[in-house]
Amino acid sequence: MLTILGFAMIATFLVLIMMKKMSPIAALVLIPALFCVFVGKGAKLGDYVLDGVTDLAPTAAMLMFAIVYFGVMIDVGLFDPIVRGILKFCKADPMRIVVGTALLAAIVSLDGDGSTTFMITVSAMYPLYKRLKMSLVVMTGVAAMANGVMNTLPWGGPTARAATALKLDASDIFVPMIPALLVGLAFVFVLSYVLGVRERRRLGVLTLDEVLEEEKESETVLVGSGGSGDSKVSMRKGGTAAAGSGTDAPAGATGTAAGDDDGFQGLDPNRPTLRPKLYWFNALLTVGLLTAMIMEWLPIPVLFLIGAALVLSVNFPHIPDQKARLAAHADNVLNVSGMVFAAAVFTGVLQGTGMVDQMAKWMVDVIPGSMGPHMALVTGLLSLPLTYFMSNDGFYFGVLPVLAEAGAAHGVSPLEMARASLVGQPLHMSSPLVPAVYVLVGMAKVEFGDHTRFVVKWAALTCLVILGAGMLFGII
C-alpha cells in the first residue's frame, strides 16, 4: 500500500506542476501533507517535516550565501572575461549560443557544485537568450545535462556516495568510467548543436554587426542592475527583418553591448558595481574558496557564509552599498531557499512514512531471477527513475547495497554495480528533489514544469548513451 501511495504522490506532484495547476512550492508542501493523512500518519506530519528541514537546512544555508557570494562576484566583474570569451565565440548565432551554454556549464561544473554552475551559466547567457528571443528551456535543459554528466566527478557527490556505500575506492570507480562519461559529454554537445540549429531555423540567421548597429541606434538601452528598456535585434530570415525586445535580466546583467570592442556582451561593461582594482583579490578569494570546498577544510555552508561576508565587506565597505547588493539578490535568495524548505516537506514525508523504502524494495523484488547476471545493466536502468524520484542519499545508501548484494550472488563485481549506478546523474540533476535545479529555473525565469517537460526525454537519452558506452567499453 505504501508503495502505491508513494508512486501516486510523486505522479500527482509531477502532473500538477507540469500542467501548471499548482506552483512547485505549493505542490511540494500540500501534496505530501495530503498523502501523509492518507497513509494514516497525519499526526506525525510535524515530526516528518522537521526531520526534512533539519536534513536540508545546511543545503538551504549554502544556497542562500552562495547566491549572495556569486551574485556579488558577477556584479563586480569577476566573470566578465569568461563571459566575453564565450560570447565572442557565440556571436549572435543561436547554434553557437546553445553550444556555448553547454561548454560554459561543463567548465564551471569542475568545482563540483551544481548551484554554482547554474548561477554563473545563467548570469552569463540569460541576457543573450532574452535579447535574441531564444527558448530559455533550451538553456536550462542544456546546462542541467552538462552539469549532470560532470556531477559524477569524485568530489561531486554520487561517486563518493557509491564508494562509501559499497566500501570501494572512489578512483577505482571513476577513472575507468571516464571514456563513457566523455561519450556522454560529447553527446550533450552534439545535442546542443542540434537544438541550436533548430533555434537558428526558428529565429533566422542573425549577424553580430546588425545586432550592434541596432543597439547603437536604439533610443533606450538596458543599463545597470535590474534596469529595463526596449531595444531591437535585427534578424534575417528569407530576406526579411524582424524586431525583438529586450527584457529584464538577473542582477548585474544587461543586454547592452554598444561600443564594446568584444562585440555583443551580456554584462554591462560600464555598470557602477564593477571593481576592476579588486579583480585579483576577488579571483584569488574565489579560487581559495573552491579549493577549501574541494579539500573539505570547512563545511560548504560555513565557507560560503564567510566568503559572502568577506566579499561584501571588501568590495562594498559602505553599509548602504552592502544593503543594496543584498536587496538586488534577495529575490533569488528567497525563491531558492523557500523552494528548498518546501522540498523538505516532500522528502520528510517520503522518508518518514516509509514510502521510499517500500518503493525501493518493490523495484528490487520485481527484478526476475534470470536478470541476475545482468544486474549491472539493471542497476544502470534503475538509476534513471530512482535517482529522479529520490535523493542521492536514498538511492546510494538504501537501494544500491541491496542491488549490489543481488549482483554479487551472480558474480557481478561491486565495481561494475557502482559504475552503473552513476548513469542516471544527467536526469537526476533535473529532479524536483535537487535544490540546485530551483536555482537554475529561478534565475532563468522558467517554469519548473516547462523545464521538466523539455529536459526529461533528452536527459534520459543522455543517460542511456553513457550506459551503452560503458557496456561497449566493458566498464559496466
Disulfide bonds with the S-S distance in Angstrom:
none
